[in-house]
Amino acid sequence: MEKQICELFAGVGGFRLGLNRLQSGWKTVWFSQWEPGARTQWAFDCYVQHFGDSVDINGEYHTCEDISNVDKHSIPDHTLLVGGFPCQDYSVAHSLATAEGIKGKKGVLWWDIRDTIIAKQPPFCLLENVDRLLKSPSKQRGRDFGVMLASFAEQGYSVEWRVVNAAQYGAAQKRRRTFIFAYKDNTAYHQKMANFNSEEIITEHGFMAHAFPINGYEKFRSTVMPKDIVEVSDTFKFDFEKSGFMRNGEITTVKITEAEEPPILLGQVVQKFVDEKYYIPSDKMAKWVYLKGAKKIPRTSATGHEYVFSEGPIAFPDPWDRPGRTMLTSESTLNRSSHVICDAGTGRLRLLTPTEAERLQGFDDDWTNTGMPDRMRYFCMGNALVVPMITRMGKVLDEVFADEP
């Protein structure tokens, strides 16, 4: 099977970079990256500077357009669909005769993935989302992920998922993300997995078990999902654990203990004697100390209820002997979540540089140094995935594709 990738919600190219690093023949045939409301498409420009643009099957360029307006049938054929898409409300409207059964909530990007799957029927899919996807929404836990699984089942796919903390598998950042691996029931890989039950796939023989070995697991739980996606949206609730498998609408999930590989420590990625603009000025230090410290603040809710808002302290500065904390799109701004470190040369407190942010995500140095301002470099890294996790999964994909006719 040819290794042809379609990359949706491509950002600055983390999926593509992670697979390209294997040098095992992966080829991206088309991608899409568009930031709604942005006057300048910084991420798209960065992606194109590294990889070039892609035409559709009509020889036209539609890679920097709203994906909901793109004709999915015009996307080139591919064998692996990848993408890191936003966590949104995946509820669906009731059946409409003119909408092929369901009508997804407008603006929810999952339906563009589903439409691409329906139009192109890729044998394999590898998607990324935040860890809270499995628990949303709070009033009907598990519904959103259930809608996704039902969409895959409807199209003849089996699905594995795993919440991965990148620092547990050798990366420089404590970043938990849900990875979803789906494969068509007519693939050789599906026939191979048919020899194992769900528990064996999750713990030993499946895709995720090979990419991210585990140290142990607790009691398995199972359920059968309604076949109708609207019914799933209306009634389905399930407490998904961070590892699981779905085949023929039958779901098995289990709480696992991740294996521990030595992470890259924050001290291993820091630079020395950086530009003065990254250092914390003395007149801002008191604010930083307050934001990072423990708090107990009396508050009154909109209904008049009085309560105490409290939060614990965050290490200040961030220690060198641990991996970095989860990086957000607000990195480097004056807020509680931004990293503050001791400069390796001067010993003064400062923010991360854009290059250090790239290192936390496993990108090459200066990957986003393509003309975009620093604030957008941080934003793009806060939105990105940890590239070495893609390379790990790519090694398993190489084995999977080698067995496909």
VOPAGU-2260 file (C-alpha; in pm, 1 decimal, decimal comma):
REM VOPAGU-2260
SITE   aa  ch    i         X         Y         Z
SITE  MET   A    0       0,0       0,0       0,0
SITE  GLU   A    1     131,1     345,2     -93,2
SITE  LYS   A    2     196,3     581,9     197,1
SITE  GLN   A    3     -20,0     874,6      90,2
SITE  ILE   A    4    -122,5    1128,8     354,0
SITE  CYS   A    5    -399,5    1387,1     366,0
SITE  GLU   A    6    -341,0    1630,6     654,0
SITE  LEU   A    7    -639,5    1833,4     777,5
SITE  PHE   A    8    -606,3    2120,2    1029,8
SITE  ALA   A    9    -237,3    2099,1     952,7
SITE  GLY   A   10    -109,8    2388,0    1165,0
SITE  VAL   A   11     262,2    2428,9    1104,4
SITE  GLY   A   12     301,3    2066,1     994,4
SITE  GLY   A   13     360,9    1852,5    1303,3
SITE  PHE   A   14     206,8    1538,0    1158,2
SITE  ARG   A   15     399,9    1573,1     834,2
SITE  LEU   A   16     730,1    1649,1    1006,0
SITE  GLY   A   17     689,5    1355,2    1244,3
SITE  LEU   A   18     628,7    1109,6     961,2
SITE  ASN   A   19     891,5    1260,9     730,9
SITE  ARG   A   20    1156,7    1209,5     997,7
SITE  LEU   A   21    1121,7     834,5     946,3
SITE  GLN   A   22    1244,5     869,3     586,6
SITE  SER   A   23    1032,9     565,5     503,5
SITE  GLY   A   24     843,7     689,3     200,5
SITE  TRP   A   25     553,6     891,4     342,8
SITE  LYS   A   26     413,9    1142,0      92,3
SITE  THR   A   27     160,8    1413,7     172,8
SITE  VAL   A   28     -71,5    1450,4    -126,9
SITE  TRP   A   29    -289,8    1729,1      14,2
SITE  PHE   A   30    -334,8    1939,1     326,9
SITE  SER   A   31    -565,6    2205,4     465,9
SITE  GLN   A   32    -483,9    2488,4     707,6
SITE  TRP   A   33    -703,7    2793,0     760,5
SITE  GLU   A   34    -738,7    3007,8    1070,9
SITE  PRO   A   35   -1087,1    3164,0    1088,1
SITE  GLY   A   36   -1088,8    3541,8    1112,6
SITE  ALA   A   37    -712,1    3578,3    1070,6
SITE  ARG   A   38    -599,8    3851,8     833,6
SITE  THR   A   39    -261,3    3684,0     789,9
SITE  GLN   A   40    -252,8    3304,7     773,9
SITE  TRP   A   41      70,5    3261,6     967,0
SITE  ALA   A   42      50,0    2885,2    1020,4
SITE  PHE   A   43     -34,0    2822,7     655,1
SITE  ASP   A   44     253,8    3042,4     539,5
SITE  CYS   A   45     493,2    2856,2     770,7
SITE  TYR   A   46     369,8    2519,2     644,8
SITE  VAL   A   47     411,0    2619,5     280,2
SITE  GLN   A   48     760,3    2760,0     339,1
SITE  HIS   A   49     867,2    2419,5     468,1
SITE  PHE   A   50     671,2    2186,3     241,2
SITE  GLY   A   51     522,7    2378,6     -49,9
SITE  ASP   A   52     155,7    2395,8    -149,8
SITE  SER   A   53     -69,8    2116,3    -282,2
SITE  VAL   A   54    -322,4    2106,2    -564,2
SITE  ASP   A   55    -645,6    1907,4    -561,0
SITE  ILE   A   56    -745,4    1656,6    -828,6
SITE  ASN   A   57    -862,6    1945,8   -1049,3
SITE  GLY   A   58    -522,6    2112,9   -1033,9
SITE  GLU   A   59    -658,2    2393,6    -815,4
SITE  TYR   A   60    -533,2    2536,7    -484,2
SITE  HIS   A   61    -783,7    2525,5    -197,4
SITE  THR   A   62    -550,3    2447,0      93,1
SITE  CYS   A   63    -599,8    2782,4     270,0
SITE  GLU   A   64    -978,7    2796,7     261,9
SITE  ASP   A   65   -1251,1    2713,8     511,5
SITE  ILE   A   66   -1252,6    2333,1     497,8
SITE  SER   A   67   -1631,8    2329,6     526,5
SITE  ASN   A   68   -1647,8    2496,1     183,4
SITE  VAL   A   69   -1405,5    2253,4      17,8
SITE  ASP   A   70   -1549,8    1982,0    -207,3
SITE  LYS   A   71   -1427,5    1668,0     -32,0
SITE  HIS   A   72   -1446,2    1468,4    -355,2
SITE  SER   A   73   -1179,5    1698,3    -502,9
SITE  ILE   A   74    -926,9    1593,9    -238,1
SITE  PRO   A   75    -667,2    1355,1    -382,8
SITE  ASP   A   76    -697,5     988,1    -288,0
SITE  HIS   A   77    -495,7     894,4      18,7
SITE  THR   A   78    -432,3     595,9     241,3
SITE  LEU   A   79    -385,3     783,3     571,2
SITE  LEU   A   80    -600,2    1073,4     688,9
SITE  VAL   A   81    -442,5    1271,9     974,4
SITE  GLY   A   82    -533,5    1584,0    1165,2
SITE  GLY   A   83    -547,9    1759,4    1498,5
SITE  PHE   A   84    -892,3    1914,2    1520,7
SITE  PRO   A   85   -1063,3    2130,6    1785,5
SITE  CYS   A   86   -1267,5    1985,3    2070,1
SITE  GLN   A   87   -1619,4    2113,3    2012,7
SITE  ASP   A   88   -1983,8    2028,8    2077,9
SITE  TYR   A   89   -2051,6    1725,6    1857,9
SITE  SER   A   90   -2428,6    1712,1    1906,0
SITE  VAL   A   91   -2625,0    1649,2    1586,8
SITE  ALA   A   92   -2962,3    1755,4    1454,6
SITE  HIS   A   93   -3237,0    1503,9    1388,5
SITE  SER   A   94   -3262,2    1324,2    1056,3
SITE  LEU   A   95   -3335,3    1529,3     748,4
SITE  ALA   A   96   -3432,7    1362,5     422,4
SITE  THR   A   97   -3218,6    1607,0     226,8
SITE  ALA   A   98   -2913,2    1579,1     452,3
SITE  GLU   A   99   -2824,3    1210,9     415,2
SITE  GLY   A  100   -2952,8    1121,9     759,9
SITE  ILE   A  101   -2792,2    1373,9     994,3
SITE  LYS   A  102   -2700,1    1738,0     997,7
SITE  GLY   A  103   -2406,3    1828,3    1216,2
SITE  LYS   A  104   -2401,2    2150,7    1416,2
SITE  LYS   A  105   -2274,5    2429,4    1191,6
SITE  GLY   A  106   -1907,4    2514,3    1235,8
SITE  VAL   A  107   -1817,1    2189,5    1409,9
SITE  LEU   A  108   -1511,9    2063,3    1229,4
SITE  TRP   A  109   -1563,1    1694,9    1306,9
SITE  TRP   A  110   -1822,9    1684,3    1030,2
SITE  ASP   A  111   -1562,2    1791,7     777,4
SITE  ILE   A  112   -1348,3    1496,1     884,1
SITE  ARG   A  113   -1650,9    1269,2     853,7
SITE  ASP   A  114   -1736,2    1413,7     511,8
SITE  THR   A  115   -1378,8    1352,0     397,3
SITE  ILE   A  116   -1396,3     993,6     520,5
SITE  ILE   A  117   -1727,2     938,1     339,2
SITE  ALA   A  118   -1594,9    1090,5      16,3
SITE  LYS   A  119   -1248,2     931,9       9,9
SITE  GLN   A  120   -1278,2     616,7     228,4
SITE  PRO   A  121    -914,6     617,4     347,2
SITE  PRO   A  122    -804,5     277,8     481,9
SITE  PHE   A  123    -645,4     439,9     789,6
SITE  CYS   A  124    -699,2     752,5    1000,1
SITE  LEU   A  125    -483,7     899,9    1276,4
SITE  LEU   A  126    -634,2    1195,0    1463,2
SITE  GLU   A  127    -541,0    1404,7    1765,8
SITE  ASN   A  128    -751,5    1594,7    2017,1
SITE  VAL   A  129    -740,5    1718,3    2375,9
SITE  ASP   A  130    -774,1    1467,2    2659,0
SITE  ARG   A  131   -1107,4    1609,9    2778,0
SITE  LEU   A  132   -1269,0    1492,9    2453,7
SITE  LEU   A  133   -1342,8    1158,7    2621,4
SITE  LYS   A  134   -1541,2    1323,6    2903,2
SITE  SER   A  135   -1735,6    1592,8    2720,4
SITE  PRO   A  136   -1991,7    1735,7    2757,1
SITE  SER   A  137   -2018,1    1756,2    3134,3
SITE  LYS   A  138   -2396,0    1698,3    3132,4
SITE  GLN   A  139   -2376,2    1386,5    2911,2
SITE  ARG   A  140   -2025,6    1251,4    2958,5
SITE  GLY   A  141   -1888,7    1053,0    2668,5
SITE  ARG   A  142   -2147,3    1170,0    2417,5
SITE  ASP   A  143   -1908,3    1364,8    2195,0
SITE  PHE   A  144   -1657,5    1084,2    2161,3
SITE  GLY   A  145   -1948,9     843,6    2117,2
SITE  VAL   A  146   -2068,6    1047,9    1818,8
SITE  MET   A  147   -1723,5    1018,6    1666,2
SITE  LEU   A  148   -1707,6     644,1    1723,6
SITE  ALA   A  149   -2056,9     601,0    1578,2
SITE  SER   A  150   -1948,9     797,7    1270,4
SITE  PHE   A  151   -1653,8     562,9    1221,9
SITE  ALA   A  152   -1863,9     251,0    1280,9
SITE  GLU   A  153   -2120,2     368,3    1025,3
SITE  GLN   A  154   -1843,6     381,5     762,3
SITE  GLY   A  155   -1699,1      39,0     847,5
SITE  TYR   A  156   -1404,7     128,7    1072,8
SITE  SER   A  157   -1265,6     -14,0    1393,5
SITE  VAL   A  158   -1107,3     236,8    1632,1
SITE  GLU   A  159    -837,7     241,3    1898,8
SITE  TRP   A  160    -770,4     539,1    2122,6
SITE  ARG   A  161    -518,9     636,4    2387,4
SITE  VAL   A  162    -459,6     945,2    2599,8
SITE  VAL   A  163     -83,3     993,4    2589,5
SITE  ASN   A  164     126,7    1204,6    2824,0
SITE  ALA   A  165     422,6    1287,3    2600,3
SITE  ALA   A  166     662,7    1319,7    2894,5
SITE  GLN   A  167     596,5     955,3    2986,0
SITE  TYR   A  168     734,4     853,8    2646,2
SITE  GLY   A  169    1056,2    1050,0    2629,1
SITE  ALA   A  170     939,8    1400,0    2532,0
SITE  ALA   A  171    1018,9    1734,6    2692,3
SITE  GLN   A  172     664,1    1832,9    2790,5
SITE  LYS   A  173     386,5    1703,7    3013,9
SITE  ARG   A  174     123,1    1721,9    2743,8
SITE  ARG   A  175    -177,9    1489,8    2746,7
SITE  ARG   A  176    -356,5    1438,3    2418,3
SITE  THR   A  177    -603,6    1185,0    2282,9
SITE  PHE   A  178    -481,1     995,1    1976,5
SITE  ILE   A  179    -736,9     807,0    1766,5
SITE  PHE   A  180    -638,3     532,9    1521,9
SITE  ALA   A  181    -911,2     402,3    1289,8
SITE  TYR   A  182    -889,1     141,9    1017,5
SITE  LYS   A  183   -1130,6       3,1     761,1
SITE  ASP   A  184   -1274,1    -340,5     816,8
SITE  ASN   A  185   -1149,4    -449,9     470,9
SITE  THR   A  186    -780,3    -397,3     552,1
SITE  ALA   A  187    -528,2    -670,0     617,6
SITE  TYR   A  188    -467,2    -507,1     954,7
SITE  HIS   A  189    -831,4    -561,5    1048,9
SITE  GLN   A  190    -800,1    -928,5     957,2
SITE  LYS   A  191    -491,3    -954,2    1176,1
SITE  MET   A  192    -667,0    -788,7    1471,0
SITE  ALA   A  193    -963,2   -1023,9    1426,6
SITE  ASN   A  194    -744,3   -1290,8    1586,8
SITE  PHE   A  195    -749,1   -1102,1    1918,3
SITE  ASN   A  196   -1019,5    -995,0    2157,7
SITE  SER   A  197   -1060,6    -633,6    2261,8
SITE  GLU   A  198    -864,5    -671,7    2583,6
SITE  GLU   A  199    -566,8    -825,5    2400,5
SITE  ILE   A  200    -570,9    -547,3    2140,6
SITE  ILE   A  201    -571,6    -272,4    2404,2
SITE  THR   A  202    -299,0    -417,2    2624,1
SITE  GLU   A  203     -63,0    -604,8    2394,0
SITE  HIS   A  204    -134,7    -654,9    2024,8
SITE  GLY   A  205    -297,2    -333,8    1904,1
SITE  PHE   A  206    -156,6     -22,0    1740,8
SITE  MET   A  207    -143,2     187,9    2056,7
SITE  ALA   A  208       7,3     -91,4    2266,0
SITE  HIS   A  209     296,1    -111,9    2019,8
SITE  ALA   A  210     344,6     265,2    1994,4
SITE  PHE   A  211     297,4     335,1    2365,3
SITE  PRO   A  212     367,5      29,1    2585,6
SITE  ILE   A  213     191,6      11,5    2921,3
SITE  ASN   A  214     292,8    -111,4    3266,1
SITE  GLY   A  215     -48,0    -229,4    3380,4
SITE  TYR   A  216    -423,3    -188,5    3367,8
SITE  GLU   A  217    -733,7    -212,4    3581,8
SITE  LYS   A  218   -1079,1    -362,8    3524,7
SITE  PHE   A  219   -1219,7    -357,2    3170,1
SITE  ARG   A  220   -1563,7    -210,5    3104,1
SITE  SER   A  221   -1773,7    -254,9    2791,9
SITE  THR   A  222   -2088,3    -123,6    2629,0
SITE  VAL   A  223   -2269,3    -147,6    2295,8
SITE  MET   A  224   -2334,1     177,8    2115,3
SITE  PRO   A  225   -2659,1     257,0    1929,8
SITE  LYS   A  226   -2611,8     235,1    1553,7
SITE  ASP   A  227   -2801,1     556,5    1484,7
SITE  ILE   A  228   -2579,2     863,1    1529,8
SITE  VAL   A  229   -2872,7    1083,8    1625,9
SITE  GLU   A  230   -2966,6     837,3    1900,2
SITE  VAL   A  231   -2607,0     844,4    2022,3
SITE  SER   A  232   -2623,4    1223,8    2034,3
SITE  ASP   A  233   -2954,8    1220,3    2220,7
SITE  THR   A  234   -2904,4     939,7    2472,2
SITE  PHE   A  235   -2553,5     791,8    2481,5
SITE  LYS   A  236   -2347,9     830,5    2799,9
SITE  PHE   A  237   -2035,0     635,9    2889,8
SITE  ASP   A  238   -1733,5     687,4    3111,5
SITE  PHE   A  239   -1448,1     640,8    2865,0
SITE  GLU   A  240   -1108,9     563,1    3013,6
SITE  LYS   A  241    -787,8     683,4    2850,2
SITE  SER   A  242    -742,5     362,2    2654,7
SITE  GLY   A  243    -992,7     161,3    2455,2
SITE  PHE   A  244   -1113,9      -9,9    2140,4
SITE  MET   A  245   -1433,4     -13,8    1932,5
SITE  ARG   A  246   -1528,9    -284,6    1682,2
SITE  ASN   A  247   -1873,5    -330,3    1527,9
SITE  GLY   A  248   -2014,6     -75,8    1770,5
SITE  GLU   A  249   -1890,9    -271,1    2072,7
SITE  ILE   A  250   -1678,1     -54,7    2301,1
SITE  THR   A  251   -1420,7    -175,3    2552,5
SITE  THR   A  252   -1226,4      66,8    2772,3
SITE  VAL   A  253    -976,7      34,8    3054,5
SITE  LYS   A  254    -767,5     255,0    3279,3
SITE  ILE   A  255    -402,8     188,2    3201,8
SITE  THR   A  256     -71,3     273,9    3363,4
SITE  GLU   A  257     168,2     421,4    3110,9
SITE  ALA   A  258     521,6     294,6    3077,7
SITE  GLU   A  259     780,8     546,0    3188,9
SITE  GLU   A  260    1068,8     638,5    2962,8
SITE  PRO   A  261    1318,7     906,4    3070,8
SITE  PRO   A  262    1187,0    1245,1    2952,8
SITE  ILE   A  263    1385,6    1532,2    2815,0
SITE  LEU   A  264    1426,9    1777,7    3102,0
SITE  LEU   A  265    1355,8    2148,2    3079,1
SITE  GLY   A  266    1721,7    2217,1    3154,2
SITE  GLN   A  267    1815,7    2030,3    2837,8
SITE  VAL   A  268    1624,1    2266,0    2608,2
SITE  VAL   A  269    1704,8    2607,6    2756,4
SITE  GLN   A  270    1929,7    2856,1    2580,3
SITE  LYS   A  271    2188,9    3094,0    2727,1
SITE  PHE   A  272    2222,2    3472,7    2716,2
SITE  VAL   A  273    1903,1    3534,4    2518,6
SITE  ASP   A  274    1769,8    3867,4    2396,0
SITE  GLU   A  275    1688,5    4116,7    2673,6
SITE  LYS   A  276    1320,5    4128,9    2572,1
SITE  TYR   A  277    1260,9    3782,6    2721,3
SITE  TYR   A  278    1376,1    3876,1    3072,8
SITE  ILE   A  279    1119,7    3976,7    3335,4
SITE  PRO   A  280    1154,9    4346,8    3423,3
SITE  SER   A  281    1167,9    4437,4    3791,3
SITE  ASP   A  282     839,5    4628,8    3781,1
SITE  LYS   A  283     655,3    4310,8    3666,5
SITE  MET   A  284     810,3    4071,2    3918,7
SITE  ALA   A  285     552,2    4126,1    4194,7
SITE  LYS   A  286     270,3    4045,3    3951,3
SITE  TRP   A  287     442,1    3723,5    3844,0
SITE  VAL   A  288     493,9    3620,8    4208,8
SITE  TYR   A  289     124,1    3682,1    4277,5
SITE  LEU   A  290       3,0    3488,4    3972,6
SITE  LYS   A  291     223,6    3188,7    4046,1
SITE  GLY   A  292     140,4    3181,1    4418,0
SITE  ALA   A  293    -138,4    3014,1    4617,5
SITE  LYS   A  294    -463,0    3212,9    4651,3
SITE  LYS   A  295    -783,7    3219,2    4853,0
SITE  ILE   A  296   -1013,7    3488,5    4714,1
SITE  PRO   A  297   -1370,0    3556,4    4841,5
SITE  ARG   A  298   -1614,0    3576,7    4551,4
SITE  THR   A  299   -1986,5    3607,4    4492,0
SITE  SER   A  300   -2162,2    3419,7    4213,0
SITE  ALA   A  301   -2424,2    3570,3    3980,2
SITE  THR   A  302   -2694,8    3421,9    4203,6
SITE  GLY   A  303   -2551,5    3584,8    4515,6
SITE  HIS   A  304   -2379,9    3274,9    4652,7
SITE  GLU   A  305   -2060,5    3359,1    4839,8
SITE  TYR   A  306   -1763,0    3125,4    4809,0
SITE  VAL   A  307   -1385,8    3118,0    4827,0
SITE  PHE   A  308   -1190,1    3068,3    4504,9
SITE  SER   A  309    -865,7    2890,0    4578,2
SITE  GLU   A  310    -571,3    2758,3    4378,5
SITE  GLY   A  311    -239,0    2611,6    4475,2
SITE  PRO   A  312     103,3    2746,1    4386,6
SITE  ILE   A  313     292,7    2680,9    4064,5
SITE  ALA   A  314     668,5    2629,4    4081,7
SITE  PHE   A  315     838,6    2963,7    4026,3
SITE  PRO   A  316    1065,2    2947,6    3842,5
SITE  ASP   A  317     995,7    2623,8    3652,8
SITE  PRO   A  318    1251,4    2361,1    3763,4
SITE  TRP   A  319    1517,9    2244,6    3521,7
SITE  ASP   A  320    1509,7    1883,8    3645,2
SITE  ARG   A  321    1161,1    1808,3    3513,2
SITE  PRO   A  322     998,5    1821,3    3171,3
SITE  GLY   A  323     806,0    2137,5    3089,4
SITE  ARG   A  324     443,5    2188,7    3182,5
SITE  THR   A  325     173,1    2186,5    2916,3
SITE  MET   A  326     229,0    2481,1    2686,4
SITE  LEU   A  327     -75,6    2688,3    2591,5
SITE  THR   A  328    -137,8    2934,3    2308,3
SITE  SER   A  329     -98,2    3213,1    2567,4
SITE  GLU   A  330     265,0    3115,7    2638,4
SITE  SER   A  331     491,7    3415,7    2710,8
SITE  THR   A  332     205,5    3644,5    2816,7
SITE  LEU   A  333     173,0    3768,4    3174,9
SITE  ASN   A  334     -39,4    3485,9    3312,5
SITE  ARG   A  335     -20,0    3196,1    3554,9
SITE  SER   A  336      30,2    2926,3    3290,2
SITE  SER   A  337     334,4    3075,4    3114,6
SITE  HIS   A  338     670,7    2916,6    3188,4
SITE  VAL   A  339     924,1    3128,5    3377,1
SITE  ILE   A  340    1278,0    2992,6    3387,8
SITE  CYS   A  341    1626,1    3086,9    3506,2
SITE  ASP   A  342    1843,2    3177,2    3212,0
SITE  ALA   A  343    2120,9    2922,0    3172,9
SITE  GLY   A  344    2381,8    3192,9    3129,9
SITE  THR   A  345    2278,1    3492,1    3340,6
SITE  GLY   A  346    2069,8    3322,8    3611,1
SITE  ARG   A  347    1799,5    3589,6    3565,2
SITE  LEU   A  348    1433,2    3500,7    3539,7
SITE  ARG   A  349    1281,4    3511,5    3195,7
SITE  LEU   A  350    1017,2    3372,3    2962,5
SITE  LEU   A  351    1076,0    3092,4    2715,4
SITE  THR   A  352    1207,6    3195,0    2376,8
SITE  PRO   A  353    1016,6    3083,9    2065,2
SITE  THR   A  354    1298,3    2838,2    1994,0
SITE  GLU   A  355    1260,7    2682,3    2339,5
SITE  ALA   A  356     886,5    2654,5    2279,0
SITE  GLU   A  357     964,3    2467,4    1957,0
SITE  ARG   A  358    1197,0    2233,4    2145,1
SITE  LEU   A  359     925,2    2153,9    2401,1
SITE  GLN   A  360     705,9    2040,2    2112,1
SITE  GLY   A  361     986,5    1851,7    1940,2
SITE  PHE   A  362    1011,6    2074,6    1632,3
SITE  ASP   A  363    1338,5    2177,6    1471,1
SITE  ASP   A  364    1492,0    2499,2    1603,1
SITE  ASP   A  365    1348,9    2807,8    1430,2
SITE  TRP   A  366    1074,2    2603,9    1263,2
SITE  THR   A  367     835,1    2897,7    1300,0
SITE  ASN   A  368    1100,8    3163,7    1232,4
SITE  THR   A  369     946,9    3227,2     893,6
SITE  GLY   A  370     854,3    3592,7     928,7
SITE  MET   A  371     577,8    3558,7    1185,5
SITE  PRO   A  372     590,9    3769,4    1504,1
SITE  ASP   A  373     690,3    3607,3    1834,1
SITE  ARG   A  374     333,0    3608,9    1967,9
SITE  MET   A  375     222,0    3396,7    1674,5
SITE  ARG   A  376     520,3    3164,4    1708,8
SITE  TYR   A  377     407,1    3091,6    2065,9
SITE  PHE   A  378      45,4    3061,5    1952,2
SITE  CYS   A  379     134,3    2809,8    1682,1
SITE  MET   A  380     340,2    2602,8    1925,2
SITE  GLY   A  381      61,3    2611,4    2183,5
SITE  ASN   A  382    -169,7    2468,1    1917,7
SITE  ALA   A  383      79,7    2210,1    1793,0
SITE  LEU   A  384     130,8    1847,1    1884,8
SITE  VAL   A  385     444,9    1683,0    2020,4
SITE  VAL   A  386     622,4    1574,9    1703,0
SITE  PRO   A  387     814,7    1274,9    1849,0
SITE  MET   A  388     479,9    1112,9    1940,0
SITE  ILE   A  389     391,1    1112,3    1570,4
SITE  THR   A  390     724,6     956,6    1481,9
SITE  ARG   A  391     663,8     681,9    1740,5
SITE  MET   A  392     327,1     601,3    1585,4
SITE  GLY   A  393     476,4     631,1    1238,4
SITE  LYS   A  394     713,6     343,7    1312,8
SITE  VAL   A  395     413,7     122,7    1386,3
SITE  LEU   A  396     233,7     253,8    1077,6
SITE  ASP   A  397     533,2     149,0     868,8
SITE  GLU   A  398     483,9    -207,4     992,1
SITE  VAL   A  399     109,1    -192,7     934,8
SITE  PHE   A  400     143,1     -62,5     578,0
SITE  ALA   A  401     411,2    -320,6     494,8
SITE  ASP   A  402     148,6    -593,3     541,5
SITE  GLU   A  403    -116,0    -426,7     324,6
SITE  PRO   A  404    -150,3    -542,5     -36,6
